[in-house]
Amino acid sequence: MDLSHLPDSPGVYLMRDAAGAVLYVGKAKSLKKRVSQYFHGNSDTRRKIPNLVALIRRIDYVASASEREALLTERQLIHKLQPFFNEMWKDSKSYPYLQITKEDFPRLVYTRRKVRGGGTYFGPYPKAEPLKKLLAHLWRIKFLNLRRCRWDFSLARPLDEKKIKACLYFHTGQCTAPCAGRISKADYGALADRVAHFLAGDFEKLRGAFEAKMKASSTALRYEEASVYRDFLAAFDHMAERVMIGKLEPDFLEHAVGRTGAVTALKQALGLPRPPAHIEAFDTSSLFGRQAVGSSVCFVNGEKNTAHYRRYKINFKNLPEGSNDFAMMEEIVGRRLAQVKRRGEELPDLLLIDGGPGQLAAAMKALAAQGVKLPVISLAKRLEEIYSPRHARPLLLDRAHPGLRLLQALRDEAHRFGVTYHRKLRGKSELEG
């Protein structure tokens, strides 16, 4: 079984039989490592699901932004597809949320149901156990200091005094006791806001404190105590993971597998060592050398990633008789690579240059100047030829090839983004003139 098309990143994998039916759906922090375990004779994964491997004829995958998102996608696909080897997931159990209730004096509670108008929800959190341990510690140190009782009361309907006197949290000082008037609604609301900000991701101060305590415990050989803080930090990471997935649309699977299938097809067509999940495309635009601009766009797993879009005012001075496309391409590729290195970001898996051999050579000069090695190709518009420094002749793919369609989408998006910027600058220049 060829697993070279699987990326070393989070996602969901679908194992199919000879007829294309889905046998099993699983999730992974690293798709490549997880799926490869099924094909190792002594692996625990292989023993847990006997007879599965012999039936597998094809493996598709759906890329995810994080392991947490992969868990949620996996759950929804299992309920939708009901694969034969996923018996353990056929219950109706859902992942928990944390809810700050909509009351005069809100509570923080776990719930598996989101109710419209029921308050503010955070999550869902597939790994609930480390989160519960973290929150229990935060209750103990009174960072979380909302009431923990289940009594239903408000400013208009005060709690019966007998119930207040019988409350253990009240007597032990573990509660701010809004029921007894020990804290105002405004001050209590400020506590609830602090909890909301924390759950929304504002926990860097706490993270720093826990990292320091973990290092101090480890230095003092208190390894059990250090492991507790390590687990707290892992809970922070789980809470911070990106989750983009909502309710899956009817055609989600076909669309998602189609995107990643295009990445796989491109890997095979270009003979790349790994799937080009992260591709950045470059284009230049000018009018007789004036208002020269460049643009770069980014697709990750076949989808637009606008956070990595960039536009450039060209510093190179074109001659009056026309523009030097090669020099402009060399400049913008060099500037983008310098930025990636300066910020310590991961390099793309592939660079796509709009143009022919000349533009490709210019981009290669920029790579050499920056001391960067990564695959780079160009796509010429006339025949949609793909030029690569690894091949003497251009590659011509069928117009329906999914990898070519992905490259065309990138090229067209880079052109659109650059032309929009060029028109904006040209319009501004005409107004100033």
N, C-alpha and C positions, 0 to 999 in steps of 0.2 A: 504493500500500500504506500503510494507516494504522498507524503505529508509535507512536502516542501512549500506548498502554497499557503500553509497555515502560519499566521504571524505570531511573534512572541509578545502578545498583548491580550488584554481581557476580551471576552466575548462568549458567545453561545455556539456550540457545535451540534450539527444534526447528522446522525448516521443513518444512511439509507440502504435498502436492499436492492437487488437487481431490478426490481420493478419501479424503483424510485420512492417506495413507501418509507416514511420516517420510522425507524426502529427505536431510536433513543435520542433524547435531547439532554445535553449537559452544559454546564457553565465552567469557566476556567479563568484564572488570573493570567495564565499564559496558555493560549490555545495550543501552540506547538508542543509544549512540554506535557500538557494534560492528555492530549489525544495520543501522543506517542506511547504513553503508559499502557494503553490497551493492547499494544502489539509487542510488549515485552513479556516473555513467557512466565516470569516469576512475580509479576507486579500484583499488588493487592487489588488494583482497579480491575484487572482482568479476572481475578478470582471472584470478585463481588458480583459480576454480571456474566456468569458462564453462558457459553453458546452464542454470545452476541457477536464476537469478532468474526466468526466463520460466515456470518450472514452479511457483513458490511461490504458494499460495493462502491459507495461514494460517500464523501464527507463534505458537507457544506458548512459554512460558518456565518455568523452575524457579528460584526465588530461592535464593541461597546466602549463607552467613555471610561468605565471603571468596573471593578469587580462587582460593586453593589448594583450597578445598572444591569450587568450580566445576570445576576441572580433574579432580578425582577423580570427581565426578558425571558429567562428560562422558565420561570413559573407560569407566565402567561402562555407561552408556546406549548407547554406540557398540557395545560388545561384545554387549549384549543385543539391540539393534535392527538392527545391521548395515546402516545407511543406505547407499544407492547411492553418494552423493558423499563418503563417508568412507573411501575405499580405503586412505588412508595410515595409518589407525588400526587396520586389521584384523589386525595382528600381535598376539602374546600378551605383548608387553613390558609390564612393570608398573613402577610408580614405586619408587624406592629408599627404604629406611629406614636409620637409623643404629642400630646394635646395640651395646650393652655386653654382652659375652659373659659367660656364667655359668661362670667359672673361678676358681681360687684367685687368679690374677693376670689380671683381665679385660683385654680388648682392645676398642678402638673400631673397628668395621668397617662398611663399606657392604654392604647385602644387599637383594635383591629378594624374599626369602621370609621370612615370619614363621613360626617353628617354636615350638610350645608347649614351654615350659620351656627355651628357648634363650637366655634372658637378658632384658634390658630393651630395648624397641624405642621409637624416637622417629621421628615422621613419619606418613605418607610425605611426601616432598619432591619435587613435580613439577619444580621448578626446581633441579636438582641442581648445576649448574655454579657459580653464585655461592656456594653452600654449601661446595663443595669448595675454592674459593679462600680462603674465610674460615677453614676448618679448617686448611688448609695454613699460613696465617699464624699461627694459634694454636699449631700444632706448633713453628714456628720460634721463637716467643717463649716456648715451654715452658709456656704456659697449659694446653695439653693435654700431659700427660707420661706417658701410658700406653705400654706396650711396643707396638712396631709389627711385631714378628716374628710368624711363623705357627707357631712351635714349640709342640708340645703337651706341657706339663709341669705339675707341681703340687708341693705340699709332699711328697706321698707318692711322687711320681715325678720326682725332680730331672732337669734337663736335662744331657745328656752334656757334659763339659768341653770336648771338641773342638769341639762346635757353638758353645759360648759364645765360645771364642777366635776362631772364624771369623766372628763376627757383627760387621758393620760398625757398627751402631748402638751396640754395646758399646764398641768401640774409639774411636769419635768422640765419645763422651759424650752421644749423642742419646737415651739410654734410662736409666731409673732402675735397670735391670739386676736385676730380682727373681730372675732365673735364677742370678745369681752371689751372691745373698745381700746385695746392697748396700742393700736396703730391706726392712723387715719387711712381713708380710702386712697388719697393721693400718694402717701408714702408706700402703701402696699402696692399700688399700681406701679411705682418705680421699681420695686422688687420684681414684679412680674415682667416689666420691660427688660430688666437685666437678664432674666432667664431667657426671654425671647431672643435677645441679641446673642446670647451664648449659643443657643441652639441653631441660630442662623449662621454661625461660623466665627463668632468673635471670641475665640478661646486661645489666641496666641500667648497672652500673658500667663494663663494657667499652664499652657503647654511648656513654656519656658521654665516655670517653677517646678513642674514635674520632671523635666529633663535634668534639672540641677539636683533634685532629690534622688533620682535614679542613679546618677553618677556618684553622688556622695555615698549612697547605700552600697554600691558596688565596690567603691574604694575601701569602705570599712568592712568588706566581706559579708555584708548583710544581704546575701543574694536573694533570699525569699522576699524581702522588702523591696529590693530593686526590681524583681519580676512583677510586683504589683504595679509599680509606676510604669513599667514597660507596657503592661496590659492597658493602663489608662491612656498612654500615648497611642496605642493601637486603636482604641476606641475613638480618639480624636480623628485619626486618619480615616476611619470608617465614616464618621459623621461628615468629614470634609469632601468625600468622594463625590464627583459629579454624577448627577442622575438626570438624564434627558428623556427617558422613556416614560410615556404615559400609557393610556389604553391602546393596545395594538389595533391598527386599522385592518380591515379584511385582507388587503393586499400587502400587508407589511412584510410577510416572509418572502414573497416573490420579489418585492422591491429590494429588500435588504440583501438577499442572496444574490440578486442581479448585480448590485453594487460591488460586493466583494468578489463575485465571479469575474467581473471586469478587471479587477486588480490581479486576480490569479491568471487570467488570460494574457494580460500584459506582461507579467513575469515570464510566462512561458514563451511568448512571442519574441521578447527581447533577450532571453537567456540570462535574466538577472539572478543573482544569488539568493535573493529573498523577495517577498512580495512588496511592490512599491506602494505601500499603504499611504505614505505621506509624499505627495507630489506637489512641487511648486512650479508654476509656469510664468514666463517672462515675455513681455512685448514692449515695443517702443512706438511712439507716435509723434509726428510733427507736421508742420505745413511749410514746405520749402526751407526746412531747417529752423523755423521760428517756433517759439513756445514748445520746445522739445521736452517730452516727458517719457517716463517709463512706468511700467506697472508690473507687479507680481501678485499672483493669486495662489491660493492653496486649497487642495482637496485632501481630505483624510478619509480613507476607506470609501472613496467614491463620492463623498459629500463635501460641499463647500465648507471651508473653515475660515470665516471672515476675520477671525482674530489675527490671522497671519497675512491678510491682504496688505500690500504696501504700494504707495505711489511715489514717484520720484521726479523732481525737477532736474533735468539734465544739466550738469555742470560743464560738460564738454561743449566748446564753442564750434558750432557747425559753420561751414563756409557759406557765403551768400548764395552760391549757385545750387545749394542743396544740402541734404543731411547726410551724415556718415552713420548709417545704421549699425555698422560693426562696432564702432567706438562707443556708441550709446549703449549697445547691448553689453559690452564689456564693463562699462561703468555701473549699470544697475545690478548686474549679477554680482560684481565685486562688492558693491555697497550692501546688498542683502546678506551675502556670506559673512562680511565683516560684522554686521549687526548680530547675526546668529552666534558667532564666536564670542563677541563681546558680552552678550547676555547669558552665555552658557547654555543655550537651547540645543535640542537635538537636531542634527542635520537631517534634511529631507532624505527620503529613500531614492528620489529621482528628481532631476531638473528637466523641465521641458522648455525649449527655446522656440519661439515663433520665427520660422525662417528656414534657410537652407544651410549648406556647408559653411558659408562665410559667417553667419550669425553663430553657428555652433563653434567654430574656431575661436571667435571672440569670447564666447562664454568659457571655453577651455582655458584661455589666457587668464581670465579672472579667477578661475579655480586654482591655477598654478600660482598666481600672485598671492592668494590667500592661504596657500599650503593645504588645500582641501582636496580630498579624493572622494568622489561619489559619482554614480552613473548620471550621464547627461545626454540628452538626445535633442534633435530639432525636428519640427514638423513643417514641411513646405506645403503651401496652400494649393499649388497647381494640380498636382497628382496625389496629394496627401502622402508624400514619401517621408519615411522616417530615416533620418541620418543619425549615425552613431559612430563615435571614434573607434569603436571595437570592430566595425565592419567596413570593408572597402566599398561596398555598394549599398545604396539605400534599400530599405525594406518596404515592400508594398503589401499591406494587409487588405483583406476583403473589406469592402465598405460596411458590411454588416458585423464585422469583428467587434466584440464588446470592448476590447482593449483600445482599438482605434477610436471608437465612439467616446471613450473616456478621455483620450488625449484631445479629441476635437472639442469636447465640452470645456476642458481646461483652457485650450488655446482661445476659444471664442470668449470665455469669461475674462481672460486677461486682456483681450482686445477691447471688450466692452468697458471694462474698468479703466483702461488707459485712455480711451477715446473720450469718455465722460470727463475725466480730469483735464484733458487737453482742451476740450470745448469750454470748460469752465475758465481756464486761464486765458484762452483766446478772447472770450467774451469780456473778461475783466480788463484785458489790455485794450480792447476797442473802446470800452467806456472811458478809460483813462486818457486815450488818445483824443 
